[in-house]
Amino acid sequence: MFVASWLPPDQWSYSYLLGMYLGDGCVSAAGRSYQLVVVCDAAYRDIIEECATAMVLTLLPRRVARNPHRVDRCVRVVGSSPRWPEAFPQHGPGRKHERAIELADWQRAVVDRFPQEFLRGLLHSDGCRTVNRFKTKLPSGRVAEYAYPRWFFSNRSTDIRGLFCEYCDRLGIRWTQSNPRNISVSHRDSVALLDSFVPAKS
């Protein structure tokens, strides 16, 4: 078990990176060091750069690489440091959804201060914004078409979904669980609030 003697110098960026790590990241041993790898969709260059910048601002890796996958449409953002397990004490054997995921006290203090950045990281890794379209028949017999935007957050870990919902609650964002893996945000004001700090992926 690692005891944190490291605290993030840039808490704003760390809160975002924590969300990215909990979504599509992992920490793995690499010789005498560790690698933090966050897998990003290659279509979203801005998210790749924001993830890489957040990693740099931890001041832990000497450099951050962006490695395109040879087959899949993804880019692995990679930084090496012997102190990643201190930065992410959730590190452990097995997949994240198969073990308990809890924030350390110091991590919770950071996320409490910067909840929007944490949610943005979670949504940039495991979220999407869609437009729901449907038709309804009016009393006049005419068929009307409607469309409204909604956000989805999908993660196999009950604990990580719980963190997403907890910080949505803190910001007054209404959510529903549409199935065992997906959280939906479709209330108009809540979608608008998310839109205000989670811009469209690019």
N, C-alpha and C positions, 0 to 999 in steps of 0.2 A: 504493500500500500504506500502511495506517495503522499507526503505531507507538503502542501503548497508553501514554498518560500518565494515563489514568483507571483507577482501581481501584474496585470496588464497595464502597460504605460499609456495606452490609448483605449480607454474602456468603451468608447463609442464603437470603434472598429471591432474590438473583441466580442462585444455582444452580438454583432452581425456574424462574425466568424463562428461563434458558438452555435448559432442557428444553422449555418451551413454545415458545420461538422456533425451536428445531430441528425441532419437530413441525409447528406450524401458523402460524409467524410469518415475517415478511419485513421487511427494511429497504429503504426506497426513497427516492430523492431527492425533495425537495419544496421547490423554489425554492432558497434559500440554506441550507436545513436538511434534515433527514431525518425520516422517519416510521417508527416501529416499529409494525407492525400484527400483532396476534395474533387469529386467527379462532377463536371459541369457539362451541360449540353453545348456542343460546339457552335450551335446557331446563335448563342447569346453572348457575344463578345464582351458587352459591357459588364455582365455578371461575372465572367471569367476574370476580367481586370479588377473588378471590385473585390472579388475573393482573394486574388493575388495581393492586392494592396493591403487588405486587412491582415493577411498573413505576414507581410513585410513589417507592418506597424506593431506586431507583437515584439519585434526586435530579437526574435529567437533564431530564425534561419538566416544563414549568410546570403543565400539567394533563393529565389522561388522560380521553379520551372513550370512551363506550360506545355505539357506533352500530349499532342493529339494521338488518339487511338488509331491503330492501323486499319481497323475494320469498322468499329462502331462510331457513330457521330457524337463523340464526346472528347473532352479535353481533361486530363488529369492535372490539377494544380498541386504541385509538390514542393514541400519545404522540409529540410532536415535539421533536427536539433535534438540533443540529448534531454531536453527539458519539456518536450511535448506532453509527457504524462502528467507533469505538474500543471500545465496549462489546461489539459483536458483529463481530469481525474476519472471521467466516465470510461476511459480506456480500459479494456480488459479482454479476456479470451472470449471467443464466440461472437455471434452477431448481436447488434444492439437490441433488437427486439426480443432476444432470448434471455436477456438479463435485466436487472433493475437499473433504471437510469434516473438518478437524482442529482440536482445541482448542489455543489458544495456551498457552504455559507457565503464564501467570498464571491462565487459566481452569481448566486442569487442577488447579492448586493449590487453587482454590476448590472444584471438584467433588470432589477427593480428601477435602476436609474435610467436605463436605456431600453425600455420594452419595445419600442417601435423598431429599433435596429435588430433586436432578437427575432421578432416576427418576420421582418423582411428577409433575414437569413433563412428562416424556416421555409418561407414561401418561395424564395429563389431556388431552394434545393428541391423541395417536395410539394410545391404548390403550383396552381395554374388559375388563370382568370378566363372564364368562358362567358358566352352569351347564351342564355336559355331562351329558346324560341318555342312558342306553342300557338295553337289555333283554338278558338272557341266559337260556338254557334250562339249568336245573339237571338233575343226573342223575335226579332224581325225576320229571322231566317238567314240573315247575312252572316258570313264567316269572318271573324276578325282575327288578325294576327298580332301577337304581342311578343316583345323581347325584353329581357332584363339581364343585366350582368350579375355574375356571382363568382365567388372565389371558392376553390377547393384546396384543402390540405390533406395529403394522403401519406400515412406512415404506418408501418406494421407494429411499431412499438406503442403499447398502451400508455406508457409513461411519457413518451415524447408527444403523443397526441394530447395527453393531459396538460403538459406544459404549454402547448399552443393554446388550448382552451382557457387555461388559467390566465394567461397574459392578454388574451382577447377580452376576458371578463374585466380585467383591470382597466382596460382602455374603453370599456363600454361597447364592445363589438359583439353583436348577437350571432350565435352560431348554432348549428344543429348537427347531429351525427347522422349522416345519410346512410351509412352502412358500417360494418365493423372496422374498416380501414380509413374511411373518408369523413372529414369534417367540412361542412358547407357553410358559407356565409353568403346569404342572399338578401337580407334586409337592406333596403335601399340606403339608409343612413350609414349602416355598418360597412357596406361596400364602398361608399364614398369616403369613409374614414380610412379604410385600407388603401384605397386609391391615392389618398393624399400623401402617403409615405412609402408605398410600394408601387413605383411606376411600372408601366407595361414592360415586359421583358424585351431586351434588345441586345 
